[in-house]
Structures are given as C-alpha cells and as structure tokens.
Amino acid sequence: MSFKDSMIRGLAMYGVSSMAQAGMTNAKVMRDIINDVEKNAR
C-alpha cells in the first residue's frame, strides 16, 4: 500500500511540476491563438 501511495504522490508531484513548466508556454500559445482569432474576426 505504501508503494502505491508513493507512486501516486510521485505522479502528482510530476504532474504539478510539468503543469508549471507547460503553463508558461501555454499562456503564450493561448495569447497567440486569441490574437489570431481577433484578427480573423475583423
């Protein structure tokens, strides 16, 4: 049971750290997409 708990905790920590890293690029990508949509709307 403790091995499973540590695996889940490790996955959670990995997910949080990868989300934090991807968050920076995601914000830029989202801004680019929003800018494209606004350009196409005009």
MOPAC internal coordinates of N, CA, C and O (Angstrom, degrees):
PM7 1SCF
backbone

  N    0.0000 0     0.00 0     0.00 0    0    0    0
  C    1.4606 1     0.00 0     0.00 0    1    0    0
  C    1.5267 1   110.90 1     0.00 0    2    1    0
  O    1.2310 1   120.45 1   137.71 1    3    2    1
  N    1.3334 1   116.74 1   -42.29 1    3    2    1
  C    1.4639 1   118.96 1  -178.35 1    5    3    2
  C    1.5341 1   110.17 1   -65.95 1    6    5    3
  O    1.2310 1   120.24 1   145.96 1    7    6    5
  N    1.3383 1   117.15 1   -34.04 1    7    6    5
  C    1.4714 1   119.35 1   177.87 1    9    7    6
  C    1.5231 1   109.88 1   -63.00 1   10    9    7
  O    1.2310 1   120.57 1   137.05 1   11   10    9
  N    1.3428 1   116.51 1   -42.95 1   11   10    9
  C    1.4625 1   120.48 1   179.35 1   13   11   10
  C    1.5294 1   109.99 1   -64.03 1   14   13   11
  O    1.2310 1   120.50 1   137.92 1   15   14   13
  N    1.3409 1   116.64 1   -42.08 1   15   14   13
  C    1.4623 1   119.87 1   179.53 1   17   15   14
  C    1.5296 1   110.33 1   -61.45 1   18   17   15
  O    1.2310 1   120.43 1   136.94 1   19   18   17
  N    1.3339 1   116.77 1   -43.06 1   19   18   17
  C    1.4640 1   119.56 1  -178.96 1   21   19   18
  C    1.5318 1   110.35 1   -67.48 1   22   21   19
  O    1.2310 1   120.18 1   144.78 1   23   22   21
  N    1.3378 1   117.26 1   -35.22 1   23   22   21
  C    1.4740 1   119.52 1   177.38 1   25   23   22
  C    1.5213 1   109.83 1   -64.38 1   26   25   23
  O    1.2310 1   120.62 1   136.17 1   27   26   25
  N    1.3480 1   116.42 1   -43.83 1   27   26   25
  C    1.4695 1   119.96 1  -179.62 1   29   27   26
  C    1.5288 1   109.41 1   -63.97 1   30   29   27
  O    1.2310 1   121.04 1   137.80 1   31   30   29
  N    1.3440 1   115.62 1   -42.20 1   31   30   29
  C    1.4664 1   118.66 1   179.92 1   33   31   30
  C    1.5282 1   110.02 1   -63.82 1   34   33   31
  O    1.2310 1   120.27 1   139.00 1   35   34   33
  N    1.3319 1   117.09 1   -41.00 1   35   34   33
  C    1.4607 1   120.71 1   178.97 1   37   35   34
  C    1.5171 1   111.21 1   -63.15 1   38   37   35
  O    1.2310 1   120.43 1   137.43 1   39   38   37
  N    1.3357 1   116.77 1   -42.57 1   39   38   37
  C    1.4636 1   120.14 1   178.33 1   41   39   38
  C    1.5206 1   110.50 1   -63.57 1   42   41   39
  O    1.2310 1   120.36 1   138.66 1   43   42   41
  N    1.3374 1   116.92 1   -41.34 1   43   42   41
  C    1.4665 1   120.65 1   179.94 1   45   43   42
  C    1.5266 1   110.02 1   -62.61 1   46   45   43
  O    1.2310 1   120.42 1   135.06 1   47   46   45
  N    1.3433 1   116.80 1   -44.94 1   47   46   45
  C    1.4661 1   119.95 1   179.92 1   49   47   46
  C    1.5306 1   110.25 1   -64.09 1   50   49   47
  O    1.2310 1   120.36 1   138.42 1   51   50   49
  N    1.3424 1   116.91 1   -41.58 1   51   50   49
  C    1.4664 1   120.45 1   179.02 1   53   51   50
  C    1.5238 1   109.82 1   -62.97 1   54   53   51
  O    1.2310 1   120.36 1   137.52 1   55   54   53
  N    1.3361 1   116.92 1   -42.48 1   55   54   53
  C    1.4616 1   120.64 1   179.69 1   57   55   54
  C    1.5159 1   111.07 1   -62.31 1   58   57   55
  O    1.2310 1   120.58 1   137.42 1   59   58   57
  N    1.3356 1   116.49 1   -42.58 1   59   58   57
  C    1.4654 1   119.66 1  -178.36 1   61   59   58
  C    1.5271 1   109.90 1   -65.41 1   62   61   59
  O    1.2310 1   120.06 1   135.07 1   63   62   61
  N    1.3346 1   117.50 1   -44.93 1   63   62   61
  C    1.4650 1   119.86 1  -177.63 1   65   63   62
  C    1.5279 1   110.68 1   -67.24 1   66   65   63
  O    1.2310 1   119.82 1   140.44 1   67   66   65
  N    1.3370 1   117.95 1   -39.56 1   67   66   65
  C    1.4652 1   119.77 1   179.80 1   69   67   66
  C    1.5239 1   110.07 1   -70.10 1   70   69   67
  O    1.2310 1   120.05 1   144.98 1   71   70   69
  N    1.3388 1   117.51 1   -35.02 1   71   70   69
  C    1.4650 1   120.20 1   176.87 1   73   71   70
  C    1.5254 1   109.54 1   -64.73 1   74   73   71
  O    1.2310 1   120.24 1   139.89 1   75   74   73
  N    1.3447 1   117.14 1   -40.11 1   75   74   73
  C    1.4629 1   120.42 1  -179.87 1   77   75   74
  C    1.5272 1   109.84 1   -63.96 1   78   77   75
  O    1.2310 1   120.24 1   138.39 1   79   78   77
  N    1.3428 1   117.15 1   -41.61 1   79   78   77
  C    1.4617 1   120.13 1   179.40 1   81   79   78
  C    1.5192 1   110.31 1   -68.72 1   82   81   79
  O    1.2310 1   120.13 1   136.30 1   83   82   81
  N    1.3390 1   117.35 1   -43.70 1   83   82   81
  C    1.4593 1   120.74 1  -178.04 1   85   83   82
  C    1.5191 1   110.48 1   -71.20 1   86   85   83
  O    1.2310 1   120.07 1   154.46 1   87   86   85
  N    1.3322 1   117.47 1   -25.54 1   87   86   85
  C    1.4573 1   120.39 1  -178.94 1   89   87   86
  C    1.5179 1   111.83 1   -58.45 1   90   89   87
  O    1.2310 1   120.22 1   141.61 1   91   90   89
  N    1.3256 1   117.18 1   -38.39 1   91   90   89
  C    1.4596 1   119.62 1  -179.15 1   93   91   90
  C    1.5252 1   110.32 1   -64.23 1   94   93   91
  O    1.2310 1   119.81 1   132.50 1   95   94   93
  N    1.3249 1   117.96 1   -47.50 1   95   94   93
  C    1.4657 1   120.54 1  -179.04 1   97   95   94
  C    1.5244 1   110.14 1   -72.30 1   98   97   95
  O    1.2310 1   120.12 1   144.87 1   99   98   97
  N    1.3446 1   117.38 1   -35.13 1   99   98   97
  C    1.4558 1   119.82 1  -179.83 1  101   99   98
  C    1.5188 1   110.59 1   -62.20 1  102  101   99
  O    1.2310 1   119.75 1   139.66 1  103  102  101
  N    1.3319 1   118.08 1   -40.34 1  103  102  101
  C    1.4599 1   121.20 1   179.49 1  105  103  102
  C    1.5242 1   109.42 1   -60.36 1  106  105  103
  O    1.2310 1   120.35 1   138.86 1  107  106  105
  N    1.3408 1   116.94 1   -41.14 1  107  106  105
  C    1.4687 1   120.55 1   179.82 1  109  107  106
  C    1.5237 1   110.23 1   -67.56 1  110  109  107
  O    1.2310 1   120.39 1   135.86 1  111  110  109
  N    1.3207 1   116.85 1   -44.14 1  111  110  109
  C    1.4691 1   120.50 1  -179.54 1  113  111  110
  C    1.5211 1   109.93 1   -63.44 1  114  113  111
  O    1.2310 1   120.30 1   136.07 1  115  114  113
  N    1.3280 1   117.03 1   -43.93 1  115  114  113
  C    1.4693 1   120.28 1   179.29 1  117  115  114
  C    1.5243 1   110.16 1   -61.09 1  118  117  115
  O    1.2310 1   120.07 1   138.86 1  119  118  117
  N    1.3409 1   117.48 1   -41.14 1  119  118  117
  C    1.4632 1   120.49 1   179.69 1  121  119  118
  C    1.5251 1   109.75 1   -63.39 1  122  121  119
  O    1.2310 1   120.16 1   137.82 1  123  122  121
  N    1.3331 1   117.30 1   -42.18 1  123  122  121
  C    1.4672 1   120.45 1   178.80 1  125  123  122
  C    1.5232 1   110.35 1   -62.62 1  126  125  123
  O    1.2310 1   120.30 1   136.92 1  127  126  125
  N    1.3417 1   117.03 1   -43.08 1  127  126  125
  C    1.4699 1   120.23 1  -179.43 1  129  127  126
  C    1.5226 1   109.69 1   -64.10 1  130  129  127
  O    1.2310 1   120.30 1   136.21 1  131  130  129
  N    1.3364 1   117.04 1   -43.79 1  131  130  129
  C    1.4744 1   119.86 1  -179.47 1  133  131  130
  C    1.5216 1   109.44 1   -63.03 1  134  133  131
  O    1.2310 1   119.98 1   138.68 1  135  134  133
  N    1.3254 1   117.64 1   -41.32 1  135  134  133
  C    1.4657 1   120.45 1   178.65 1  137  135  134
  C    1.5215 1   110.21 1   -62.08 1  138  137  135
  O    1.2310 1   119.75 1   137.34 1  139  138  137
  N    1.3205 1   118.08 1   -42.66 1  139  138  137
  C    1.4678 1   121.31 1   178.68 1  141  139  138
  C    1.5192 1   110.40 1   -62.38 1  142  141  139
  O    1.2310 1   120.29 1   136.55 1  143  142  141
  N    1.3211 1   117.05 1   -43.45 1  143  142  141
  C    1.4721 1   120.39 1  -179.25 1  145  143  142
  C    1.5231 1   109.73 1   -62.83 1  146  145  143
  O    1.2310 1   120.26 1   137.84 1  147  146  145
  N    1.3294 1   117.11 1   -42.16 1  147  146  145
  C    1.4674 1   119.71 1  -179.59 1  149  147  146
  C    1.5222 1   110.53 1   -65.43 1  150  149  147
  O    1.2310 1   120.26 1   142.23 1  151  150  149
  N    1.3317 1   117.11 1   -37.77 1  151  150  149
  C    1.4724 1   120.26 1   177.82 1  153  151  150
  C    1.5229 1   110.25 1   -64.74 1  154  153  151
  O    1.2310 1   120.55 1   135.09 1  155  154  153
  N    1.3443 1   116.55 1   -44.91 1  155  154  153
  C    1.4616 1   120.37 1  -177.96 1  157  155  154
  C    1.5217 1   111.19 1   -68.34 1  158  157  155
  O    1.2310 1   119.82 1   150.42 1  159  158  157
  N    1.3360 1   117.95 1   -29.58 1  159  158  157
  C    1.4674 1   120.68 1  -177.85 1  161  159  158
  C    1.5286 1   110.18 1   -68.06 1  162  161  159
  O    1.2310 1   120.39 1   149.23 1  163  162  161
  N    1.3388 1   116.86 1   -30.77 1  163  162  161
  C    1.4712 1   119.02 1  -177.88 1  165  163  162
  C    1.5121 1   111.47 1   -75.86 1  166  165  163
  O    1.2310 1   120.10 1   180.00 1  167  166  165

